[in-house]
Amino acid sequence: MLDPQSDRTSGHAKLSVALIVPSDAARLAAAGIVAGTGARILREFAEYPNESMVQRLADSGCDVVIVDLDAGVGPGLALIETICRRDVSITVMACSGKNDASIVIRAMQAGAREFLTMPLAAVTFAEAFTRAAARRQAVAPERNAGRILVFQSAKGGAGATTLATNFAVALVKEAVGKVVVVDLHPQLGEVALSLGLSPRFSVVDALGNAGRLDADFLATMLVKHESGLMVLGSSDTYGSHRSLEHGAEKLFRILREEFAFVVVDAGSCTGNIPDSLFDAADTIYLVTQVDLPALRNARRLISWFAAKESVRGIEVVLNRFNSRTVEIDEDSTTKALSRPATWKIPNDYMAVRNAQNLGVPLVGHDTPIARVIYRMAKAACGKSGGAADRQAQPAPKGEKWKFWTSSSIKPLSTAGS
């Protein structure tokens, strides 16, 4: 995906490019010239992609697609037509070693905006990319892109959902613009539940309708919390579930265009999260606890993120931290993680449990946990200062489980009443 901080108006240096060039030598030469222009190569194809792969390419926010026709004029022209039909904002550039006027005309009729003759020249590429950047801005002017902030848990039960949900509410209270939280658990996620909400639609519904997905359609799937936070929840039914990969790039591209901050509860390291999400993330909050399994997993994740050049910022969050009771001291924890923790969330089991049972945010009350989460939110939105000076609020009132919507299902704590 595109760099969330990119500005297409500044020229072709921010363009993302896909190369569909079956010849290894020609593809290598094209990649070198593209890299020299400052554009970013999003994907390289050694063969013509099928329609499913073309759809994923269109969903990725690609700016330019270069199609080599020398591997087959007929299939190449059909591919150009398919790409242009999927997304009119993509600039398709055909290229060929044959300077044949009839092929040029057919390529333009299929939708190509440029025709480049091999061997490719750097100056020709630069001029074509400048025109592509201007066209992209005219066809689909981009608003200020929002930031994607991902909470990834080192292991199940580390507390990523609680932190992501309350962090999102804290961002709303900091008045930084529109904020949405996305629960990427394919089923039985707890973001909406912990906010006392019962959404009609889920992230699975959004991804299952990737072909129809746009800002208006997505708006019908969101539910609004009383704080002003928008929520795209998880399915609350159990059963077989579809992959989260298809449509994910498109979903987060739309969310970035509509919201100043997109907070994502990515769950634990189960391998279900699309790599594209981590590539697009501005910050990944790696949530762990001070125990051997969590620290082991966190270290593996840090190494995996470090190997991905596209991943930007990683902040380690030690949850339920209590320096007086842990068997693994801070020095050992730092060595285990290969870096010091960025944030330490104090342990307050009763406050967390009460908030979850009532379906209210922790950050609505002055607690040690809330103060750290507010500091995290301030740092994320570029505000200076330490803990937020907030008046302590009275304990929330109301019947526990008030948001439990099914009369046929009762939680264990009330099943006998």
ABEGO torsion letter per residue (X at the ends): XBBAABBAAAEAAABBBBBBBABAAAAAAAAAAAAAAGBBBABBBABBBBAAAAAAAAAAGBABBBBBAAAEAAAAAAAAAAAAAABAABBBBBBBABBBAAAAAAAAAAGBABBBBOBBBAAAAAAAAAAAAAAAAAABBBBBBBBBBBBBBABBGAGAAAAAAAAAAAAAAAGAEBBBBBBABABGBAAAAAAGBBBABBAAAAAAAAAABBAAAAAAABBBBAAGBBBBBBBABBEBBBBAABGAAAAAAAAAAABABBBBBAEBBAGABBAAAAAABABBBBBBBBBAAAAAAAAAAAAAAAABAABBBBBBBBBGBBAAABABBAAAAAAAAGBBBABBBBBBAAAAAAAAAAGBBAAABBBAAAAAAAAAAAAAAGBBEBBBBBBBBBBBBEBBGAABABAABBBAAAAAX
